[in-house]
């Protein structure tokens, strides 16, 4: 390869909530750096992607295929959507693919106006004469003066604050689930590629830093997720699912109040995997039953999120996780459109 190759032993992984889509393909312990001309740009979710030709610099006619952060994150920190244009000459560095030559998850990008964009958490600037611009979104951890204990209508952002229970380190999987997990290849088997909208529990357990909010729709509730612009309907009328209730990716969710806590039970799920941060690729069956509890704290400014999952086909016993995330109200935050374009799965299937 004609690019400058540098390897260093350092973790470039950010907060677990920064990654809603797999970056398992890329070697986080290595960095490669190159310079070239931008020949194509897709500035959309699920990830900003572009191609760079280094032919004029190193004579290599093969393009670099570059994957970057998600569009919502870049929009949220105010980066313009015309930051990159075809014909721009850029320097770039990042984690190389372990499977495809000249494919990279970019961490540092030196753009035409002399700014160095830092595109992953804990990344250090590389070019001393450039003006470094970070893309980490900073959310307030303070209770924001909420009153009355209600969290409806508030824009809430998940933050990891609790400690993982012991079962996460050695999950009580059935033999079939253990075998299925061992065969799972996150790079090719992840259902959430391109613009494939996730089901339960992925939409709650591995949705990254995207905001959520509850709204009332008649007598029911809707849990809106900024990720993929998903609406989960929560039935609040106390009725059980119909005898012929279909299985769907999001399942059938029924809610009730336990004091100030909103408890949601979801069944009839047609989604292949049970996943959370630190545990992926566990095959789940249609017997999966998930009970979520949203408990307001700090006058409704924070919401503790607990869950219990039961599936005899996946687990030998129910698994419970208290304070899996703490949702925090961000008064100045607005929902952003997800603005997704289907290219990711096509690109991966073409390899």
GULUMKE-54784 format. One record per residue (C-alpha): residue in one letter; residue number from 1; x, y, z. Coordinates in nm, 4 decimals, decimal comma. Each point is the difference from the previous one (the first is absolute). Layout:
<sites>
['A'; NUM; [X; Y; Z]]
...
</sites>
This chain:
<sites>
['X'; 1; [0,0000; 0,0000; 0,0000]]
['X'; 2; [0,1247; 0,3460; -0,0847]]
['X'; 3; [-0,1494; 0,1707; 0,3047]]
['X'; 4; [0,1919; 0,0677; 0,3158]]
['X'; 5; [-0,0667; -0,2867; 0,2404]]
['X'; 6; [0,0237; 0,0546; 0,3736]]
['X'; 7; [-0,0959; -0,2475; 0,2708]]
['X'; 8; [-0,0364; 0,0882; 0,3644]]
['X'; 9; [-0,1443; -0,1790; 0,3000]]
['X'; 10; [-0,2744; 0,2283; 0,1259]]
['X'; 11; [-0,3717; -0,0219; 0,0334]]
['X'; 12; [-0,1943; 0,2227; -0,2345]]
['X'; 13; [-0,3357; -0,1254; 0,1158]]
['X'; 14; [-0,2262; 0,2650; 0,1422]]
['X'; 15; [-0,2880; -0,0347; 0,2414]]
['X'; 16; [-0,2127; -0,3095; -0,0613]]
['X'; 17; [-0,2921; 0,2291; -0,0739]]
['X'; 18; [0,1897; 0,1574; -0,2875]]
['X'; 19; [-0,0300; -0,3078; -0,2164]]
['X'; 20; [-0,3426; -0,1071; -0,1097]]
['X'; 21; [0,1287; -0,1843; -0,3033]]
['X'; 22; [0,2779; -0,2555; -0,0111]]
['X'; 23; [0,3575; 0,1118; -0,0627]]
['X'; 24; [0,1244; -0,3545; 0,0646]]
['X'; 25; [0,1563; -0,0162; -0,3460]]
['X'; 26; [0,2632; 0,2600; 0,0868]]
['X'; 27; [0,3244; -0,0488; 0,1930]]
['X'; 28; [-0,0121; 0,2579; 0,2812]]
['X'; 29; [0,3633; -0,0762; 0,0924]]
['X'; 30; [0,1343; 0,1262; -0,3343]]
['X'; 31; [0,0049; 0,3289; -0,1835]]
['X'; 32; [0,0774; 0,0614; -0,3657]]
['X'; 33; [0,0329; 0,3428; -0,1557]]
['X'; 34; [-0,0230; 0,1198; -0,3600]]
['X'; 35; [-0,0764; 0,3002; -0,2187]]
['X'; 36; [-0,2050; 0,0219; -0,3155]]
['X'; 37; [-0,2902; 0,1453; -0,1978]]
['X'; 38; [-0,3636; -0,0560; 0,0948]]
['X'; 39; [-0,1838; -0,1701; -0,2890]]
['X'; 40; [-0,3398; -0,0720; 0,1624]]
['X'; 41; [-0,1912; 0,0987; 0,3137]]
['X'; 42; [-0,3119; -0,1449; 0,1686]]
['X'; 43; [-0,0766; 0,2426; 0,2843]]
['X'; 44; [-0,2869; -0,1974; 0,1523]]
['X'; 45; [-0,0809; -0,2455; 0,2764]]
['X'; 46; [0,0694; -0,2709; 0,1057]]
['X'; 47; [0,3600; 0,1207; -0,0499]]
['X'; 48; [0,1578; 0,2746; -0,2058]]
['X'; 49; [0,2039; -0,1709; -0,2708]]
['X'; 50; [0,2377; 0,1222; -0,2682]]
['X'; 51; [0,2646; -0,1270; -0,2408]]
['X'; 52; [0,3467; 0,1411; -0,0518]]
['X'; 53; [0,2449; -0,0505; -0,2862]]
['X'; 54; [0,3688; 0,0116; 0,0922]]
['X'; 55; [0,1164; -0,0614; -0,3587]]
['X'; 56; [0,1555; 0,3436; -0,0455]]
['X'; 57; [0,2028; -0,0479; 0,3186]]
['X'; 58; [0,0964; -0,3692; 0,0108]]
['X'; 59; [-0,1007; -0,1279; -0,3445]]
['X'; 60; [-0,2514; -0,2484; 0,1426]]
['X'; 61; [-0,3153; -0,0052; -0,2117]]
['X'; 62; [-0,2071; -0,1834; 0,2635]]
['X'; 63; [-0,2284; 0,2322; 0,1954]]
['X'; 64; [-0,0117; 0,0314; 0,3778]]
['X'; 65; [-0,3499; -0,0812; 0,1274]]
['X'; 66; [-0,0527; 0,2114; 0,3126]]
['X'; 67; [-0,2669; -0,0432; 0,2683]]
['X'; 68; [-0,0581; 0,2710; 0,2581]]
['X'; 69; [-0,2259; 0,1060; 0,2856]]
['X'; 70; [-0,3784; 0,0106; -0,0305]]
['X'; 71; [-0,1586; 0,3054; -0,1573]]
['X'; 72; [-0,2126; 0,0862; 0,3041]]
['X'; 73; [0,3103; 0,0399; 0,2152]]
['X'; 74; [0,1662; 0,2261; -0,2579]]
['X'; 75; [-0,3173; 0,2058; -0,0417]]
['X'; 76; [-0,0305; 0,0358; 0,3772]]
['X'; 77; [0,3467; 0,1539; 0,0348]]
['X'; 78; [-0,0671; 0,2382; -0,2895]]
['X'; 79; [0,2223; -0,1394; -0,2745]]
['X'; 80; [-0,1337; 0,1147; -0,3383]]
['X'; 81; [-0,1199; -0,2642; -0,2435]]
['X'; 82; [0,2273; 0,1441; -0,2702]]
['X'; 83; [0,3083; -0,0536; 0,2151]]
['X'; 84; [0,1261; -0,2416; -0,2661]]
['X'; 85; [-0,0381; 0,0493; -0,3732]]
['X'; 86; [0,1097; -0,2050; -0,2967]]
['X'; 87; [0,3381; 0,1326; -0,1095]]
['X'; 88; [0,1166; 0,1005; 0,3497]]
['X'; 89; [0,3507; -0,1118; 0,0930]]
['X'; 90; [-0,0010; -0,1357; 0,3548]]
['X'; 91; [0,2265; -0,1789; 0,2435]]
['X'; 92; [-0,1594; -0,2777; 0,1993]]
['X'; 93; [0,0922; -0,2568; 0,2626]]
['X'; 94; [-0,1899; -0,2793; 0,1665]]
['X'; 95; [-0,0489; -0,3640; 0,0861]]
['X'; 96; [0,0494; -0,2358; -0,2959]]
['X'; 97; [-0,2396; -0,2801; -0,0840]]
['X'; 98; [0,1105; -0,3488; 0,0984]]
['X'; 99; [-0,1850; -0,1402; -0,3027]]
['X'; 100; [0,0215; 0,2396; -0,2908]]
['X'; 101; [0,3098; 0,1744; -0,1310]]
['X'; 102; [-0,0125; 0,3796; -0,0088]]
['X'; 103; [-0,3131; 0,0244; 0,2113]]
['X'; 104; [0,0096; 0,2108; 0,3173]]
['X'; 105; [-0,2008; 0,1395; 0,2888]]
['X'; 106; [0,1345; 0,3546; 0,0008]]
['X'; 107; [0,1008; 0,1599; 0,3304]]
['X'; 108; [0,1785; 0,3159; -0,1214]]
['X'; 109; [-0,0834; 0,2020; -0,3104]]
['X'; 110; [0,1887; 0,3083; -0,1216]]
['X'; 111; [-0,2420; 0,1915; -0,2230]]
['X'; 112; [0,0515; 0,2718; -0,2600]]
['X'; 113; [-0,0333; 0,2977; 0,2376]]
['X'; 114; [0,2814; -0,1248; 0,2265]]
['X'; 115; [-0,2151; -0,1442; 0,2778]]
['X'; 116; [0,0700; -0,3442; 0,1398]]
['X'; 117; [-0,3255; -0,1776; 0,0814]]
['X'; 118; [0,0277; -0,2514; 0,2857]]
['X'; 119; [-0,2573; -0,2654; -0,0851]]
['X'; 120; [0,0284; -0,2434; 0,2871]]
['X'; 121; [0,0110; 0,0326; 0,3777]]
['X'; 122; [0,3397; 0,0365; 0,1713]]
['X'; 123; [0,1769; 0,0693; -0,3303]]
['X'; 124; [0,3029; 0,2287; 0,0129]]
['X'; 125; [0,0768; 0,2553; -0,2759]]
['X'; 126; [0,2603; -0,1133; -0,2543]]
['X'; 127; [0,0831; 0,3135; -0,1991]]
['X'; 128; [0,1561; 0,2720; 0,2219]]
['X'; 129; [-0,0697; 0,2912; -0,2348]]
['X'; 130; [-0,3707; -0,0775; -0,0254]]
['X'; 131; [-0,2850; 0,1262; 0,2138]]
['X'; 132; [-0,1511; -0,3044; 0,1730]]
['X'; 133; [-0,3794; -0,0334; 0,0146]]
['X'; 134; [-0,1547; -0,2680; 0,2219]]
['X'; 135; [-0,3259; -0,1768; -0,0769]]
['X'; 136; [-0,0845; -0,1402; 0,3428]]
['X'; 137; [-0,3461; 0,1134; 0,1023]]
['X'; 138; [-0,0002; 0,1220; 0,3599]]
['X'; 139; [-0,3227; -0,0475; 0,1914]]
['X'; 140; [-0,0790; 0,1530; 0,3363]]
['X'; 141; [0,0085; -0,2357; 0,2985]]
['X'; 142; [-0,1746; 0,2490; 0,2258]]
['X'; 143; [-0,3654; -0,0170; 0,1007]]
['X'; 144; [-0,1550; 0,2806; -0,2006]]
['X'; 145; [-0,2551; 0,1437; 0,2370]]
['X'; 146; [-0,2817; -0,2349; -0,0927]]
['X'; 147; [-0,2996; -0,0072; 0,2287]]
['X'; 148; [-0,2950; -0,2288; 0,0566]]
['X'; 149; [0,1812; -0,3259; -0,0762]]
['X'; 150; [-0,1375; -0,0288; -0,3536]]
['X'; 151; [0,2303; -0,0926; -0,2852]]
['X'; 152; [-0,2526; 0,0031; -0,2860]]
['X'; 153; [0,0885; 0,2265; -0,2894]]
['X'; 154; [0,3544; 0,0530; 0,1228]]
['X'; 155; [0,2922; -0,0789; -0,2293]]
['X'; 156; [0,2023; -0,2611; 0,1878]]
['X'; 157; [0,3525; -0,1201; -0,0783]]
['X'; 158; [0,1349; -0,3343; 0,1300]]
['X'; 159; [0,3184; -0,0037; 0,2061]]
['X'; 160; [0,1779; -0,3041; 0,1390]]
['X'; 161; [0,0320; 0,0483; 0,3746]]
['X'; 162; [-0,0822; -0,3317; 0,1685]]
['X'; 163; [0,2150; -0,3079; 0,0550]]
['X'; 164; [-0,0516; -0,3103; -0,2096]]
['X'; 165; [-0,1357; -0,3027; 0,1892]]
['X'; 166; [0,2096; -0,3141; 0,0232]]
['X'; 167; [-0,2077; -0,1914; -0,2544]]
['X'; 168; [0,1203; 0,2270; -0,2831]]
['X'; 169; [0,3519; -0,1420; 0,0360]]
['X'; 170; [-0,1258; -0,3577; -0,0195]]
['X'; 171; [-0,3564; 0,0086; -0,1323]]
['X'; 172; [-0,2242; -0,2974; 0,0857]]
['X'; 173; [-0,0478; -0,1080; -0,3613]]
['X'; 174; [-0,1652; -0,3177; -0,1149]]
['X'; 175; [0,2125; -0,2384; -0,2052]]
['X'; 176; [-0,1761; 0,1083; -0,3195]]
['X'; 177; [0,0520; 0,3701; 0,0760]]
['X'; 178; [0,3653; -0,0535; 0,0873]]
['X'; 179; [0,0554; -0,1834; -0,3286]]
['X'; 180; [-0,1801; 0,2703; -0,1961]]
['X'; 181; [0,1968; 0,2781; 0,1690]]
['X'; 182; [0,3291; -0,1775; -0,0821]]
['X'; 183; [-0,0955; -0,0018; -0,3693]]
['X'; 184; [-0,1071; 0,3644; -0,0057]]
['X'; 185; [0,2188; 0,2258; -0,2148]]
['X'; 186; [-0,0775; 0,3596; 0,0911]]
['X'; 187; [0,1465; 0,1352; -0,3228]]
['X'; 188; [-0,2372; -0,1917; -0,2284]]
['X'; 189; [-0,2821; -0,1322; 0,2226]]
['X'; 190; [-0,1037; 0,3250; 0,1692]]
['X'; 191; [-0,3586; 0,0649; -0,1175]]
['X'; 192; [0,0410; 0,3760; 0,0476]]
['X'; 193; [0,1963; 0,0735; -0,3154]]
['X'; 194; [-0,0815; 0,2859; -0,2274]]
['X'; 195; [-0,3496; 0,1222; 0,0712]]
['X'; 196; [-0,1415; -0,3155; 0,1583]]
['X'; 197; [-0,2038; 0,1206; 0,2974]]
['X'; 198; [0,0804; -0,1934; 0,3206]]
['X'; 199; [-0,2427; -0,2007; 0,2119]]
['X'; 200; [-0,0221; -0,0834; 0,3686]]
['X'; 201; [0,2076; 0,0052; 0,2055]]
['X'; 202; [0,2655; 0,1476; -0,2297]]
['X'; 203; [-0,1905; 0,3265; -0,0377]]
['X'; 204; [0,0284; 0,0547; 0,3764]]
['X'; 205; [0,3155; -0,1870; 0,0991]]
['X'; 206; [0,2446; 0,1022; -0,2746]]
['X'; 207; [-0,1336; 0,3202; -0,1518]]
['X'; 208; [0,2986; 0,2201; 0,0791]]
['X'; 209; [-0,0392; 0,3568; 0,1273]]
['X'; 210; [-0,3214; 0,0715; -0,1877]]
['X'; 211; [-0,2714; 0,1868; 0,1848]]
['X'; 212; [-0,3392; -0,1439; 0,0974]]
['X'; 213; [-0,3261; 0,1513; 0,1229]]
['X'; 214; [-0,3439; -0,1160; 0,1094]]
['X'; 215; [-0,3089; 0,1591; -0,1467]]
['X'; 216; [-0,3664; -0,0715; 0,0624]]
['X'; 217; [-0,2150; -0,1252; -0,2862]]
['X'; 218; [-0,3570; -0,0240; 0,1196]]
['X'; 219; [-0,0012; -0,2413; 0,2924]]
['X'; 220; [0,3263; -0,1614; -0,1151]]
['X'; 221; [0,3624; 0,1073; 0,0095]]
['X'; 222; [0,2600; 0,0175; -0,2742]]
['X'; 223; [0,3693; -0,0366; 0,0794]]
['X'; 224; [0,1746; 0,1898; -0,2766]]
['X'; 225; [0,3644; -0,0710; -0,0797]]
['X'; 226; [0,2105; 0,2406; -0,2027]]
['X'; 227; [0,1890; -0,3027; -0,1365]]
['X'; 228; [-0,1711; -0,1036; -0,3239]]
['X'; 229; [-0,2928; 0,2248; 0,1091]]
['X'; 230; [-0,1630; -0,3009; 0,1665]]
['X'; 231; [-0,3353; 0,0242; 0,1803]]
['X'; 232; [-0,0812; -0,2766; 0,2512]]
['X'; 233; [-0,3684; -0,0135; 0,0807]]
['X'; 234; [-0,0651; -0,0765; 0,3674]]
['X'; 235; [-0,3545; -0,1273; 0,0617]]
['X'; 236; [-0,1290; 0,1389; 0,3294]]
['X'; 237; [-0,3572; -0,1351; -0,0030]]
['X'; 238; [0,0851; -0,3175; 0,1929]]
['X'; 239; [-0,1004; -0,2352; -0,2789]]
['X'; 240; [0,2065; -0,3117; -0,0664]]
['X'; 241; [0,1277; -0,0642; -0,3530]]
['X'; 242; [-0,2565; -0,1547; -0,2326]]
['X'; 243; [0,0071; -0,3747; -0,0550]]
['X'; 244; [0,1178; 0,0581; -0,3567]]
['X'; 245; [0,2404; 0,2825; 0,0909]]
['X'; 246; [0,2775; -0,0012; -0,2626]]
['X'; 247; [0,3673; -0,0066; 0,0906]]
['X'; 248; [0,1800; 0,3142; -0,1160]]
['X'; 249; [0,3519; 0,1427; 0,0470]]
['X'; 250; [-0,1185; 0,2364; 0,2755]]
['X'; 251; [-0,2486; -0,2485; 0,1463]]
['X'; 252; [-0,3138; 0,0797; 0,1961]]
['X'; 253; [0,0586; 0,2375; 0,2921]]
['X'; 254; [-0,2468; 0,0448; 0,2868]]
['X'; 255; [0,0575; 0,2564; 0,2729]]
['X'; 256; [-0,1250; 0,0601; 0,3503]]
['X'; 257; [0,0812; 0,2321; 0,2862]]
['X'; 258; [0,1644; -0,1332; 0,3145]]
['X'; 259; [-0,0109; 0,3159; 0,2075]]
['X'; 260; [0,2157; 0,2504; -0,1885]]
['X'; 261; [0,1736; -0,2772; -0,1991]]
['X'; 262; [-0,1111; -0,0804; -0,3521]]
['X'; 263; [0,0275; -0,3766; -0,0532]]
['X'; 264; [-0,0102; -0,1308; -0,3588]]
['X'; 265; [-0,0306; -0,3681; -0,0894]]
['X'; 266; [0,0874; -0,0956; -0,3574]]
['X'; 267; [-0,0787; -0,3350; -0,1624]]
['X'; 268; [-0,0635; -0,1299; -0,3543]]
['X'; 269; [0,3450; 0,1096; -0,1147]]
['X'; 270; [0,1295; -0,1074; -0,3416]]
['X'; 271; [0,3624; 0,1136; 0,0207]]
['X'; 272; [0,2928; -0,2433; -0,0228]]
['X'; 273; [0,2376; 0,1137; 0,2753]]
['X'; 274; [0,0095; 0,1056; 0,3623]]
['X'; 275; [0,2788; 0,2554; 0,0363]]
['X'; 276; [0,1251; 0,2576; 0,2447]]
['X'; 277; [0,3280; 0,1803; 0,0501]]
['X'; 278; [0,2638; -0,2677; 0,0513]]
['X'; 279; [-0,2205; -0,2850; -0,1217]]
['X'; 280; [-0,0943; -0,0501; -0,3664]]
['X'; 281; [-0,1308; -0,2713; -0,2242]]
['X'; 282; [-0,2099; -0,1986; 0,2489]]
['X'; 283; [-0,2796; -0,1677; -0,1991]]
['X'; 284; [-0,3377; 0,0685; 0,1572]]
['X'; 285; [-0,3266; -0,1810; -0,0651]]
['X'; 286; [-0,3570; 0,1188; -0,0338]]
['X'; 287; [-0,0498; -0,0928; 0,3636]]
['X'; 288; [0,2102; 0,3016; 0,1047]]
['X'; 289; [-0,1752; 0,2161; 0,2600]]
['X'; 290; [0,1557; 0,3298; 0,1030]]
['X'; 291; [-0,1162; 0,2093; 0,2946]]
['X'; 292; [0,1358; 0,3565; 0,0066]]
['X'; 293; [-0,0375; 0,2434; 0,2880]]
['X'; 294; [0,0364; 0,3776; -0,0364]]
['X'; 295; [0,0252; 0,1652; 0,3419]]
['X'; 296; [0,0210; 0,3808; 0,0193]]
['X'; 297; [0,2605; 0,1571; 0,2287]]
['X'; 298; [0,0967; 0,3598; 0,0763]]
['X'; 299; [-0,3516; 0,1283; -0,0655]]
['X'; 300; [-0,0124; -0,1641; -0,3429]]
['X'; 301; [0,3365; 0,1355; -0,1183]]
['X'; 302; [0,1468; -0,3512; 0,0042]]
['X'; 303; [-0,1581; -0,3380; -0,0641]]
['X'; 304; [0,1484; -0,3290; 0,1175]]
['X'; 305; [-0,0412; -0,2812; -0,2516]]
['X'; 306; [-0,0097; -0,3625; 0,1211]]
['X'; 307; [-0,0948; -0,3154; -0,1869]]
['X'; 308; [-0,0637; -0,3715; 0,0459]]
['X'; 309; [0,0136; -0,2375; -0,2974]]
['X'; 310; [-0,1445; -0,3514; -0,0028]]
['X'; 311; [0,0405; -0,2456; -0,2870]]
['X'; 312; [0,0332; -0,3754; 0,0682]]
['X'; 313; [0,1504; -0,0413; -0,3461]]
['X'; 314; [0,2795; 0,2501; 0,0669]]
['X'; 315; [0,0563; 0,0055; 0,3772]]
['X'; 316; [-0,0086; -0,2685; 0,2671]]
['X'; 317; [-0,1418; 0,2588; 0,2423]]
['X'; 318; [-0,1414; 0,3541; -0,0202]]
['X'; 319; [0,2631; 0,2735; -0,0255]]
['X'; 320; [-0,0437; 0,3329; 0,1780]]
['X'; 321; [0,1996; 0,3199; -0,0392]]
['X'; 322; [-0,0676; 0,2921; 0,2361]]
['X'; 323; [0,0913; 0,3498; -0,1168]]
['X'; 324; [0,1118; -0,1247; -0,3408]]
['X'; 325; [-0,0062; 0,3635; -0,1067]]
['X'; 326; [-0,1040; 0,3239; 0,1628]]
['X'; 327; [-0,1977; 0,2234; -0,2327]]
['X'; 328; [0,0665; 0,3687; 0,0590]]
['X'; 329; [-0,2172; 0,2876; -0,1137]]
['X'; 330; [0,1739; 0,2390; -0,2389]]
['X'; 331; [-0,2245; 0,3111; -0,0157]]
['X'; 332; [0,1867; 0,1618; -0,2911]]
['X'; 333; [0,0114; -0,3125; -0,2166]]
['X'; 334; [-0,2268; -0,0533; -0,2987]]
['X'; 335; [-0,0640; -0,3232; -0,1879]]
['X'; 336; [0,1893; -0,0126; -0,3298]]
['X'; 337; [-0,1126; -0,1890; -0,3112]]
['X'; 338; [0,1853; -0,3281; -0,0477]]
['X'; 339; [0,0397; 0,0560; -0,3757]]
['X'; 340; [0,1164; -0,3482; -0,0951]]
['X'; 341; [0,1081; -0,1288; -0,3411]]
['X'; 342; [0,0330; -0,3711; -0,0822]]
['X'; 343; [0,3579; -0,0564; -0,1112]]
['X'; 344; [0,1684; -0,1877; 0,2819]]
['X'; 345; [-0,1479; -0,3440; -0,0628]]
['X'; 346; [0,0538; 0,0322; -0,3756]]
['X'; 347; [0,3667; 0,0864; 0,0536]]
['X'; 348; [0,0602; -0,2883; 0,2383]]
['X'; 349; [-0,1851; -0,2538; -0,2155]]
['X'; 350; [0,2072; 0,1037; -0,3016]]
['X'; 351; [0,3259; -0,1058; 0,1626]]
</sites>
